[in-house]
Amino acid sequence: MAAPLARERATENEQATAEAVPFSPAYRGYALGLLVTVYVLSFVDRQILSILAEPIRRDLNLSDTDLGFLTGLAFALFYTFVGIPIGRWADVGVRRSIIALALLVWSGMTALTAAASSFAWLAAARIGVGVGEAGCSPPAHSLLSDMFPAEKRVTALAIYSLGIPIGTALGTFAGGWLAQLYGWRVAFLLVGLPGVALALVVRLTLREPPRVARQGPRESFGQVFAFMRRMPSFLHMAMGAALHAFYGYGSVQFGPAFLIRVHGFELGELATLLGLIGLVAGVPGTILGGAICDRLGRRDMAWYMRVPAIASLLGIPFTFLFYLWPEGRTALLLSIPGTLLGPIYLAPTFAMTQSLVKPHMRSMASAILLFIINLIGLGLGPLFVGYVSDVLRESYGYGDESIRYALLWTVVVGSAWSAVHYWLAARTLRADLELQNSAP
């Protein structure tokens, strides 16, 4: 009885609010589809640098550590720190306008990357993309959580999270073929421009749901973080997600370089294969995360954390097979189970963050979660893999094989460590949901 009671108490206010929203199911579907499209473009613009890393490295004479900085820290440092004030803005401002402005900024900076002639220019452009993309998910999470009732929130956020595998796949496919046919500079230009037009569509057609009334002053960042810090389940969940992102972003950013250097793939062929695998396995994996957790969570809310832990552990054997297999095309086939299991953690992590806080804290809570995930995962993951690859090449003479072992051990250790934190989060999740309900 404890789990259903926790769900009922923790979601009572949110259900009442959602029922008061004067939006039809058709419009909710449109709004969700539009936000998914925006999220897709954010990952297209984020991912394109990884598939183009090799031609950029050769053209501008960069090291793997340079690439790790560009794909990780240069983007993530500003993405994470700017996300906090944007989360506060989204809790009091017009969320559709914030999303539209953010889309305009990051798309424009992606297009401007086409003119980069040095490492410094590339770094400045990636910083601009990071600043823009910081304005996407916190207001989108908050808007969707206000638009959909609690019993549909995990599914809605799972669908929104499809932007990650779809955007990654499209960024890989489009970036690879555009670069092979026209060069990497044209690829950045053509990928960035559609977002400028979509920003206008968001501003003109996305409607703002009413918020839960809040009496008195709003909590500061420190107060919201202090509220969340009291919950061990959130701390373990956030660390588990950050470790997942650490090895996930490292493998995504350097995976194409590994396959080109070690297995000799051509850019266009590799873009096609990686794009197909991302769609065939990454999309179902993202949906499964929400669907499995919703089904099992009816009996015990702890399954929202157990499922990501189990998925992380199940992927480890396939990690060894993928990175150690001697032939490239078979290795890609062996990567499919890991690609399926990888995004399962996304929907339950995002949804439980929204459920563990009060409705008026949602944007800030999302910004805090993304701050932790992206500073540790996106910021340090690619940089760590690039640094280890350079060290192995220079110190141990592994040559192109250095990227293989840098990726292998980062993914294996990160998967196991992440699973431990998710399992620990499961132990206190129900009690923390009760704490959220009892807080003033």
Secondary structure, DSSP 8 states (H G I E B T S, - for coil): -HHHHHHHHHHHHHHHHHHH----HHHHHHHHHHHHHHHHHHHHHHHHHHHTHHHHHHHHT--HHHHHIIIIIHHHHHHHHHHHHHHHHHHHS-HHHHHHHHHHHHHHHHHHGGG--SHHHHHHHHHHHHHHHTTTHHHHHHHHHHHS-HHHHHHHHHHHHTHHHHHHHHHHHHHHHHHHHH-HHHHHHHHHHHHHHHHHHHHHH----------S----HHHHHHHHHT-HHHHHHHHHHHHHHHHHHHHHHHHHHHHHHHH---HHHHHHHHHHHIIIIIHHHHHHHHHHHHHHHTT-TTHHHHHHHHHHHHTHHHHHHHHH-SSHHHHHHHTHHHHHHGGGGHHHHHHHHHHTS-GGGHHHHHHHHHHHHIIIIIHHHHHHHHHHHHHHHHHH--GGGHHHHHHHHHHHHHHHHHHHHHHHHHHHHHHHHHHHHH--
